[in-house]
């Protein structure tokens, strides 16, 4: 079967053995769509640090083609979304029901950018009829955005600033507007992304490179700053800027991926004065059900700005990583086989 891999610092479509079910609780899935995450984009930009034969893809949807004898509630031909994380079930946190903080949580070592994958049934979630397969490959990033919004403590009369309107920023924007908040302002240097953000409900979409940005942002909040800021750009300079426009008692949520050697300086006195909360967001295994439920109320397909057949995987990565035009780029394993693209 075909699988997208990293070999000799290049994206290639490789031939690998097709996986088979070896456990009664496993499910075999024919992949429909797999999207490029910020982590894979970072790997691409840094030439993969010399890693070869690397697995790619952990955001995907597909069709069940076979199930193990002990699999329940999942059937052949079901449309499904895939969770790449597994919790152990026996550590102290798992015993407390805190599976997202499992001491032994693992990320599947399987490339979801492949024609077929085999996973345990606990990693496979059925998609409701209202969700397409294309939307299904966005459930994993949406689950992370929901976790970020929960940490931001959004409620009545609070305002939100989202820095970056890539896929994570736009998903966060849509999900945040289901909360009882006053308004959402979005920052992004790309006019196309700002236009999408406005279309999806942002009260204001601004260029972070515009003159007097600080004063403009403070003016939006009557000089008080934003009650919550979700940093989704991955731009290290935006972290300090975000803290500067954070209101007293506010929450700064670091949602994006940053370089391994990135650090930022904050004076403890400044945090003390603002009584601020600063948190990062780790993916949550147990947020999948609520992400699937919420997805039915959102316009997920508008986040997808590029769909490429798997035969053009190298072009898809190049397009995603060489410019700021795209929000979410998806690899299509579905249409190349003569079936219509779902949207």
C-alpha positions as CSV (number, residue, x, y, z in Angstrom):
1,X,0.0,0.0,0.0
2,X,1.0,3.7,-0.3
3,X,2.2,5.7,2.7
4,X,3.6,9.3,2.9
5,X,7.0,9.2,4.5
6,X,10.1,11.2,5.1
7,X,13.1,9.8,3.3
8,X,16.4,11.6,2.6
9,X,14.8,14.8,3.9
10,X,12.1,14.6,1.2
11,X,8.4,13.8,1.3
12,X,7.8,10.7,-0.7
13,X,4.9,8.3,-1.4
14,X,6.4,4.9,-0.4
15,X,5.3,1.3,-0.8
16,X,4.9,-0.4,2.6
17,X,3.2,-3.6,3.8
18,X,-0.5,-3.3,4.3
19,X,-1.3,-3.7,8.1
20,X,-3.5,-6.5,9.3
21,X,-5.6,-7.1,12.3
22,X,-3.7,-9.1,14.9
23,X,-5.8,-8.5,18.0
24,X,-9.5,-9.1,18.5
25,X,-10.0,-5.5,19.7
26,X,-8.5,-3.9,16.6
27,X,-10.1,-2.1,13.7
28,X,-8.8,-1.7,10.1
29,X,-9.6,1.6,8.4
30,X,-9.2,2.8,4.9
31,X,-8.0,6.4,5.3
32,X,-10.1,9.1,3.6
33,X,-8.4,12.3,4.6
34,X,-5.4,13.2,6.7
35,X,-4.5,16.8,7.4
36,X,-1.1,18.4,7.9
37,X,-0.7,19.5,11.5
38,X,1.6,22.2,12.7
39,X,4.0,19.6,14.1
40,X,4.5,18.0,10.7
41,X,4.9,21.4,9.1
42,X,7.6,22.2,11.7
43,X,9.3,19.0,10.9
44,X,9.2,19.9,7.2
45,X,10.6,23.4,7.8
46,X,13.5,22.1,9.8
47,X,14.4,19.4,7.3
48,X,13.3,16.8,9.8
49,X,16.6,17.0,11.7
50,X,18.0,14.2,9.7
51,X,15.2,11.8,10.7
52,X,14.5,9.2,8.0
53,X,11.5,7.0,7.3
54,X,9.5,9.1,9.7
55,X,5.7,8.5,10.2
56,X,3.5,11.4,9.3
57,X,-0.1,12.3,10.2
58,X,-2.2,12.0,13.3
59,X,-5.4,13.9,12.1
60,X,-7.5,11.6,10.0
61,X,-10.8,10.1,9.0
62,X,-11.7,7.0,7.1
63,X,-14.0,4.0,6.5
64,X,-14.0,0.8,8.5
65,X,-13.1,-2.2,6.3
66,X,-12.6,-4.9,8.9
67,X,-13.1,-5.4,12.7
68,X,-11.7,-7.8,15.2
69,X,-13.9,-10.4,16.8
70,X,-14.1,-8.5,20.1
71,X,-14.9,-5.1,18.6
72,X,-18.3,-3.7,19.7
73,X,-20.2,-0.6,18.5
74,X,-18.0,-0.2,15.4
75,X,-19.0,-1.9,12.2
76,X,-17.8,-2.4,8.7
77,X,-18.5,0.6,6.4
78,X,-18.8,3.0,9.3
79,X,-17.3,6.5,8.7
80,X,-14.9,7.2,11.6
81,X,-12.4,9.7,13.0
82,X,-9.2,8.6,14.6
83,X,-7.7,9.5,17.9
84,X,-3.9,9.0,17.8
85,X,-3.5,8.9,21.7
86,X,-3.8,5.9,24.0
87,X,-3.9,5.9,27.7
88,X,-2.7,3.0,29.8
89,X,-5.7,2.7,32.1
90,X,-3.8,1.6,35.2
91,X,-1.6,4.5,36.3
92,X,-2.8,6.6,39.3
93,X,-4.2,9.4,37.1
94,X,-6.1,6.9,34.9
95,X,-7.6,5.4,38.0
96,X,-8.7,8.8,39.1
97,X,-10.4,9.3,35.7
98,X,-7.8,11.8,34.6
99,X,-6.9,10.0,31.4
100,X,-5.6,13.1,29.7
101,X,-2.9,13.2,32.3
102,X,-2.0,9.5,31.9
103,X,1.5,8.9,33.1
104,X,2.1,6.5,30.2
105,X,0.1,8.2,27.4
106,X,1.4,7.4,24.0
107,X,1.1,8.8,20.5
108,X,0.4,6.2,17.9
109,X,3.6,5.2,16.0
110,X,1.4,4.7,12.9
111,X,1.4,7.1,10.0
112,X,-2.2,8.2,9.4
113,X,-1.1,9.4,6.0
114,X,-1.4,5.9,4.6
115,X,-4.0,4.0,2.6
116,X,-4.8,1.8,5.6
117,X,-4.2,1.8,9.3
118,X,-5.0,-0.7,12.1
119,X,-5.9,0.7,15.5
120,X,-7.4,-0.4,18.7
121,X,-11.2,0.2,18.9
122,X,-10.8,2.7,21.7
123,X,-9.0,5.0,19.2
124,X,-11.8,4.9,16.7
125,X,-14.9,7.1,16.9
126,X,-18.0,6.9,14.6
127,X,-18.9,10.0,12.8
128,X,-22.6,11.1,12.9
129,X,-24.4,11.4,9.6
130,X,-24.2,15.2,9.8
131,X,-20.4,15.2,9.6
132,X,-18.5,14.4,6.3
133,X,-15.3,12.5,6.1
134,X,-13.5,15.8,5.3
135,X,-14.8,17.3,8.5
136,X,-13.9,14.1,10.4
137,X,-10.2,14.7,9.9
138,X,-10.5,17.9,11.8
139,X,-11.9,16.4,15.0
140,X,-8.5,15.9,16.7
141,X,-7.4,19.6,16.3
142,X,-10.9,20.7,17.3
143,X,-10.6,18.7,20.5
144,X,-7.4,20.6,21.4
145,X,-9.1,23.9,20.6
146,X,-11.9,23.0,22.9
147,X,-9.5,22.3,25.7
148,X,-7.8,25.7,25.1
149,X,-11.2,27.5,25.3
150,X,-12.0,25.6,28.5
151,X,-8.7,26.9,30.0
152,X,-9.5,30.4,28.9
153,X,-12.5,30.5,31.2
154,X,-14.8,32.3,28.7
155,X,-18.1,33.5,30.2
156,X,-20.5,36.5,30.0
157,X,-19.0,39.9,29.3
158,X,-15.5,38.6,28.6
159,X,-13.6,39.3,25.4
160,X,-11.2,37.1,23.6
161,X,-8.2,37.8,21.4
162,X,-7.0,35.0,19.1
163,X,-3.5,35.5,17.7
164,X,-3.2,33.7,14.4
165,X,-5.9,32.6,12.1
166,X,-4.5,29.4,10.8
167,X,-6.4,26.2,11.2
168,X,-6.2,26.2,15.0
169,X,-7.0,29.9,15.3
170,X,-10.1,29.5,13.0
171,X,-11.3,26.3,14.8
172,X,-10.8,28.1,18.1
173,X,-12.8,31.1,16.8
174,X,-15.7,29.0,15.8
175,X,-15.8,27.0,19.0
176,X,-15.4,30.1,21.2
177,X,-18.4,31.7,19.6
178,X,-20.6,29.0,21.0
179,X,-19.7,30.4,24.4
180,X,-21.5,33.3,26.1
181,X,-18.7,35.9,25.4
182,X,-18.9,39.5,24.3
183,X,-16.6,39.5,21.3
184,X,-13.6,37.9,19.6
185,X,-10.8,39.8,17.9
186,X,-8.4,38.0,15.6
187,X,-4.9,38.9,14.5
188,X,-3.2,37.5,11.3
189,X,-0.8,39.1,8.7
190,X,-2.6,37.3,5.8
191,X,-5.6,39.2,4.4
192,X,-7.2,35.9,3.1
193,X,-7.1,34.4,6.6
194,X,-8.4,37.6,8.1
195,X,-11.3,37.5,5.6
196,X,-12.1,33.9,6.6
197,X,-12.0,34.9,10.3
198,X,-14.4,37.8,9.6
199,X,-16.8,35.5,7.7
200,X,-16.7,33.0,10.6
201,X,-17.8,35.7,13.1
202,X,-14.8,37.6,14.4
203,X,-15.8,41.1,15.5
204,X,-12.6,42.5,14.2
205,X,-9.7,41.0,12.2
206,X,-6.4,43.0,12.3
207,X,-3.0,42.8,10.8
208,X,-0.4,42.3,13.7
209,X,2.1,44.4,11.7
210,X,-0.2,47.4,11.5
211,X,0.9,50.7,13.1
212,X,-0.2,51.4,16.6
213,X,-1.4,47.9,17.1
214,X,-1.0,48.0,20.9
215,X,-3.1,51.2,21.2
216,X,-5.7,49.8,18.7
217,X,-6.1,46.6,20.8
218,X,-6.3,48.5,24.1
219,X,-8.9,50.8,22.5
220,X,-11.0,47.7,21.6
221,X,-11.1,46.9,25.3
222,X,-11.6,50.4,26.7
223,X,-8.0,50.4,27.9
224,X,-8.4,47.3,30.1
225,X,-6.9,44.6,27.9
226,X,-8.3,41.3,26.9
227,X,-9.9,38.9,29.4
228,X,-8.5,35.9,27.5
229,X,-5.9,35.5,24.8
230,X,-5.3,32.3,22.9
231,X,-1.9,32.4,21.1
232,X,-2.2,30.2,18.0
233,X,0.3,31.7,15.6
234,X,3.5,29.9,16.7
235,X,5.3,33.3,16.4
236,X,7.5,33.7,19.5
237,X,7.3,37.5,19.3
238,X,3.5,37.3,19.7
239,X,3.8,35.7,23.1
240,X,5.2,38.8,24.7
241,X,2.9,41.0,22.8
242,X,-0.1,38.9,24.0
243,X,0.9,39.3,27.6
244,X,1.2,43.1,27.2
245,X,-2.5,43.4,26.1
246,X,-3.8,40.9,28.7
247,X,-6.2,42.3,31.2
248,X,-5.8,42.0,35.0
249,X,-7.1,38.6,36.0
250,X,-6.8,37.4,32.4
251,X,-5.8,34.1,30.9
252,X,-3.0,33.7,28.3
253,X,-3.3,30.3,26.6
254,X,-0.4,29.0,24.5
255,X,-2.1,26.8,21.9
256,X,0.6,26.8,19.2
257,X,3.8,24.9,18.6
258,X,7.0,26.7,19.2
259,X,10.7,26.1,18.5
260,X,12.4,23.8,21.0
261,X,14.8,26.4,22.1
262,X,12.2,29.2,22.4
263,X,11.8,30.9,25.7
264,X,10.2,34.2,26.8
265,X,10.9,36.4,29.7
266,X,8.2,37.6,32.0
267,X,8.8,39.5,35.2
268,X,7.1,37.8,38.2
269,X,6.0,41.3,39.4
270,X,4.1,41.7,36.1
271,X,2.3,38.4,36.6
272,X,1.6,39.4,40.2
273,X,0.2,42.8,39.2
274,X,-2.1,41.3,36.6
275,X,-2.9,38.3,38.7
276,X,-2.6,36.5,35.3
277,X,-2.9,32.8,34.4
278,X,-0.5,31.4,31.8
279,X,-1.1,27.9,30.5
280,X,-0.1,25.7,27.6
281,X,-2.4,23.1,26.0
282,X,-1.6,19.4,25.8
283,X,-3.9,17.2,23.6
284,X,-6.7,15.6,25.5
285,X,-7.7,12.0,24.8
286,X,-11.1,12.3,26.4
287,X,-12.2,15.4,24.5
288,X,-13.1,13.5,21.3
289,X,-16.8,12.9,22.1
290,X,-17.4,16.6,22.8
291,X,-15.5,17.7,19.7
292,X,-17.7,15.4,17.6
293,X,-20.8,16.8,19.2
294,X,-19.7,20.4,18.8
295,X,-18.5,19.9,15.2
296,X,-22.1,19.5,14.0
297,X,-22.7,23.1,14.9
298,X,-19.6,24.5,13.1
299,X,-18.5,25.3,9.6
300,X,-15.4,23.1,9.6
301,X,-14.9,22.9,5.9
302,X,-14.3,26.6,5.6
303,X,-11.1,26.0,7.6
304,X,-9.8,23.8,4.8
305,X,-8.0,25.9,2.2
306,X,-6.3,23.2,0.2
307,X,-7.0,19.5,-0.7
308,X,-4.3,17.5,-2.5
309,X,-4.4,13.9,-3.7
310,X,-1.8,11.7,-1.9
311,X,0.1,11.5,-5.1
312,X,0.9,15.2,-4.7
313,X,1.9,15.0,-1.1
314,X,5.2,16.7,-1.6
315,X,3.4,19.7,-3.3
316,X,0.9,19.8,-0.4
317,X,3.7,20.1,2.2
318,X,5.5,22.7,0.1
319,X,2.4,24.8,-0.4
320,X,1.5,24.6,3.3
321,X,5.0,25.5,4.5
322,X,6.3,27.9,2.0
323,X,3.7,30.6,2.5
324,X,1.1,31.8,5.0
325,X,-1.8,31.5,2.4
326,X,-3.2,28.2,3.7
327,X,-5.1,27.6,7.0
328,X,-5.5,23.8,6.8
329,X,-4.1,21.5,4.0
330,X,-5.6,18.1,3.7
331,X,-4.2,15.0,2.0
332,X,-6.8,13.1,0.1
333,X,-6.7,9.3,0.0
334,X,-10.4,9.1,-0.9
335,X,-10.9,10.8,-4.3
336,X,-7.9,9.1,-6.1
337,X,-9.8,5.9,-6.1
338,X,-12.7,7.2,-8.2
339,X,-14.9,8.4,-5.4
340,X,-16.3,11.9,-5.1
341,X,-14.7,14.4,-2.8
342,X,-16.8,15.0,0.3
343,X,-17.1,18.6,1.4
